[in-house]
Amino acid sequence: MGAINAMVEHSKARLDLFTTSHTSSASPSPSSISTGGYSITQCLAVLNTILGLDKATYIKTMNHLVNNAEWRELFMGLDEEKKLWAIESIP
């Protein structure tokens, strides 16, 4: 359990760092425009914190996040372990 908690804390810290370092008053880029509750950029930032994804799984998940606003909502609402389960369920 300690390792999972450490991974979660690491993920949160990286997301906080990303969020604070990429905030600007400029117009949003197309990739950061929200098409639901979460932008593609937010979802990819979280995806980038998940350790152990192979290249094929990462790309498959990235494409799924880009193409499916409802799945982005689901993905962002899950804890770290369940995110992995959701990723594994993508056909």
PyRosetta script that sets phi, psi and omega in degrees:
from pyrosetta import init, pose_from_sequence

init()
pose = pose_from_sequence("MGAINAMVEHSKARLDLFTTSHTSSASPSPSSISTGGYSITQCLAVLNTILGLDKATYIKTMNHLVNNAEWRELFMGLDEEKKLWAIESIP")
pose.set_psi(1, -34.6)
pose.set_omega(1, -179.4)
pose.set_phi(2, -61.3)
pose.set_psi(2, -38.7)
pose.set_omega(2, -179.9)
pose.set_phi(3, -66.7)
pose.set_psi(3, -39.9)
pose.set_omega(3, 179.0)
pose.set_phi(4, -65.6)
pose.set_psi(4, -44.3)
pose.set_omega(4, 178.3)
pose.set_phi(5, -61.4)
pose.set_psi(5, -39.3)
pose.set_omega(5, 178.5)
pose.set_phi(6, -63.9)
pose.set_psi(6, -41.4)
pose.set_omega(6, 178.2)
pose.set_phi(7, -63.3)
pose.set_psi(7, -41.6)
pose.set_omega(7, 180.0)
pose.set_phi(8, -63.7)
pose.set_psi(8, -46.2)
pose.set_omega(8, 179.8)
pose.set_phi(9, -63.2)
pose.set_psi(9, -39.7)
pose.set_omega(9, 177.1)
pose.set_phi(10, -62.5)
pose.set_psi(10, -43.6)
pose.set_omega(10, 179.2)
pose.set_phi(11, -62.4)
pose.set_psi(11, -43.2)
pose.set_omega(11, 179.3)
pose.set_phi(12, -63.4)
pose.set_psi(12, -42.5)
pose.set_omega(12, -179.4)
pose.set_phi(13, -64.0)
pose.set_psi(13, -41.9)
pose.set_omega(13, 179.4)
pose.set_phi(14, -66.2)
pose.set_psi(14, -39.8)
pose.set_omega(14, 178.7)
pose.set_phi(15, -65.3)
pose.set_psi(15, -42.7)
pose.set_omega(15, 177.9)
pose.set_phi(16, -61.0)
pose.set_psi(16, -43.7)
pose.set_omega(16, 179.1)
pose.set_phi(17, -62.2)
pose.set_psi(17, -45.2)
pose.set_omega(17, 179.5)
pose.set_phi(18, -62.0)
pose.set_psi(18, -46.8)
pose.set_omega(18, -176.8)
pose.set_phi(19, -61.6)
pose.set_psi(19, -45.1)
pose.set_omega(19, -177.9)
pose.set_phi(20, -74.0)
pose.set_psi(20, -29.5)
pose.set_omega(20, -177.9)
pose.set_phi(21, -86.0)
pose.set_psi(21, -12.1)
pose.set_omega(21, -178.2)
pose.set_phi(22, -114.7)
pose.set_psi(22, 17.1)
pose.set_omega(22, 178.5)
pose.set_phi(23, -87.8)
pose.set_psi(23, 127.5)
pose.set_omega(23, 177.4)
pose.set_phi(24, -146.1)
pose.set_psi(24, 166.4)
pose.set_omega(24, 179.0)
pose.set_phi(25, -93.7)
pose.set_psi(25, 1.6)
pose.set_omega(25, 179.5)
pose.set_phi(26, -70.7)
pose.set_psi(26, 164.0)
pose.set_omega(26, 176.7)
pose.set_phi(27, -61.2)
pose.set_psi(27, 142.6)
pose.set_omega(27, -178.4)
pose.set_phi(28, -69.4)
pose.set_psi(28, 146.9)
pose.set_omega(28, 175.1)
pose.set_phi(29, -76.1)
pose.set_psi(29, 161.3)
pose.set_omega(29, -179.5)
pose.set_phi(30, -56.4)
pose.set_psi(30, -34.2)
pose.set_omega(30, -177.6)
pose.set_phi(31, -73.4)
pose.set_psi(31, -15.9)
pose.set_omega(31, -178.9)
pose.set_phi(32, -102.4)
pose.set_psi(32, -3.0)
pose.set_omega(32, 178.7)
pose.set_phi(33, -69.5)
pose.set_psi(33, 129.3)
pose.set_omega(33, -178.2)
pose.set_phi(34, -78.2)
pose.set_psi(34, 134.3)
pose.set_omega(34, 174.9)
pose.set_phi(35, -118.4)
pose.set_psi(35, 25.3)
pose.set_omega(35, -179.6)
pose.set_phi(36, 179.0)
pose.set_psi(36, -149.5)
pose.set_omega(36, -180.0)
pose.set_phi(37, -75.6)
pose.set_psi(37, -23.3)
pose.set_omega(37, -177.4)
pose.set_phi(38, -131.0)
pose.set_psi(38, 137.9)
pose.set_omega(38, 178.6)
pose.set_phi(39, -77.9)
pose.set_psi(39, 162.1)
pose.set_omega(39, 176.0)
pose.set_phi(40, -61.0)
pose.set_psi(40, -41.2)
pose.set_omega(40, -179.5)
pose.set_phi(41, -60.8)
pose.set_psi(41, -43.3)
pose.set_omega(41, 178.5)
pose.set_phi(42, -61.5)
pose.set_psi(42, -44.5)
pose.set_omega(42, -177.9)
pose.set_phi(43, -66.3)
pose.set_psi(43, -41.1)
pose.set_omega(43, 179.3)
pose.set_phi(44, -67.2)
pose.set_psi(44, -33.6)
pose.set_omega(44, 176.5)
pose.set_phi(45, -61.6)
pose.set_psi(45, -42.1)
pose.set_omega(45, 178.0)
pose.set_phi(46, -69.5)
pose.set_psi(46, -43.9)
pose.set_omega(46, 178.8)
pose.set_phi(47, -56.6)
pose.set_psi(47, -38.8)
pose.set_omega(47, -179.3)
pose.set_phi(48, -66.5)
pose.set_psi(48, -16.2)
pose.set_omega(48, 179.1)
pose.set_phi(49, -89.3)
pose.set_psi(49, -9.8)
pose.set_omega(49, -177.3)
pose.set_phi(50, -81.5)
pose.set_psi(50, 119.1)
pose.set_omega(50, -177.2)
pose.set_phi(51, -82.6)
pose.set_psi(51, 146.4)
pose.set_omega(51, 170.7)
pose.set_phi(52, 90.0)
pose.set_psi(52, 8.4)
pose.set_omega(52, 178.6)
pose.set_phi(53, -83.3)
pose.set_psi(53, 130.9)
pose.set_omega(53, 175.6)
pose.set_phi(54, -77.6)
pose.set_psi(54, 168.5)
pose.set_omega(54, -174.3)
pose.set_phi(55, -58.1)
pose.set_psi(55, -47.0)
pose.set_omega(55, -177.6)
pose.set_phi(56, -62.7)
pose.set_psi(56, -42.2)
pose.set_omega(56, 179.8)
pose.set_phi(57, -67.9)
pose.set_psi(57, -40.7)
pose.set_omega(57, 178.4)
pose.set_phi(58, -60.8)
pose.set_psi(58, -48.6)
pose.set_omega(58, -177.9)
pose.set_phi(59, -65.8)
pose.set_psi(59, -41.9)
pose.set_omega(59, 177.9)
pose.set_phi(60, -60.4)
pose.set_psi(60, -43.6)
pose.set_omega(60, 179.8)
pose.set_phi(61, -67.5)
pose.set_psi(61, -43.0)
pose.set_omega(61, 179.1)
pose.set_phi(62, -58.4)
pose.set_psi(62, -47.3)
pose.set_omega(62, 179.2)
pose.set_phi(63, -62.2)
pose.set_psi(63, -39.1)
pose.set_omega(63, 179.3)
pose.set_phi(64, -65.1)
pose.set_psi(64, -40.8)
pose.set_omega(64, 178.1)
pose.set_phi(65, -65.5)
pose.set_psi(65, -39.3)
pose.set_omega(65, -179.3)
pose.set_phi(66, -67.2)
pose.set_psi(66, -37.1)
pose.set_omega(66, -171.6)
pose.set_phi(67, -96.3)
pose.set_psi(67, -2.2)
pose.set_omega(67, -172.2)
pose.set_phi(68, -142.0)
pose.set_psi(68, 97.2)
pose.set_omega(68, -178.7)
pose.set_phi(69, -62.8)
pose.set_psi(69, -37.8)
pose.set_omega(69, 179.2)
pose.set_phi(70, -64.5)
pose.set_psi(70, -38.0)
pose.set_omega(70, 179.5)
pose.set_phi(71, -69.4)
pose.set_psi(71, -33.7)
pose.set_omega(71, 175.4)
pose.set_phi(72, -59.9)
pose.set_psi(72, -44.5)
pose.set_omega(72, 178.2)
pose.set_phi(73, -58.8)
pose.set_psi(73, -48.0)
pose.set_omega(73, -180.0)
pose.set_phi(74, -61.3)
pose.set_psi(74, -50.4)
pose.set_omega(74, -177.8)
pose.set_phi(75, -55.9)
pose.set_psi(75, -47.2)
pose.set_omega(75, -176.2)
pose.set_phi(76, -69.5)
pose.set_psi(76, -22.7)
pose.set_omega(76, 179.9)
pose.set_phi(77, -85.3)
pose.set_psi(77, -7.2)
pose.set_omega(77, -176.5)
pose.set_phi(78, -91.1)
pose.set_psi(78, 152.4)
pose.set_omega(78, 172.4)
pose.set_phi(79, -76.6)
pose.set_psi(79, 172.6)
pose.set_omega(79, -173.3)
pose.set_phi(80, -54.1)
pose.set_psi(80, -48.2)
pose.set_omega(80, -177.6)
pose.set_phi(81, -64.1)
pose.set_psi(81, -42.6)
pose.set_omega(81, -178.4)
pose.set_phi(82, -72.2)
pose.set_psi(82, -28.1)
pose.set_omega(82, 172.4)
pose.set_phi(83, -58.6)
pose.set_psi(83, -44.1)
pose.set_omega(83, 178.7)
pose.set_phi(84, -62.5)
pose.set_psi(84, -41.2)
pose.set_omega(84, 177.4)
pose.set_phi(85, -61.4)
pose.set_psi(85, -43.9)
pose.set_omega(85, 179.9)
pose.set_phi(86, -63.0)
pose.set_psi(86, -42.2)
pose.set_omega(86, 178.8)
pose.set_phi(87, -61.2)
pose.set_psi(87, -42.8)
pose.set_omega(87, 179.6)
pose.set_phi(88, -65.7)
pose.set_psi(88, -22.0)
pose.set_omega(88, -178.4)
pose.set_phi(89, -85.1)
pose.set_psi(89, -9.3)
pose.set_omega(89, -179.4)
pose.set_phi(90, -67.9)
pose.set_psi(90, 125.7)
pose.set_omega(90, -179.0)
pose.set_phi(91, -67.6)
pose.dump_pdb("model.pdb")
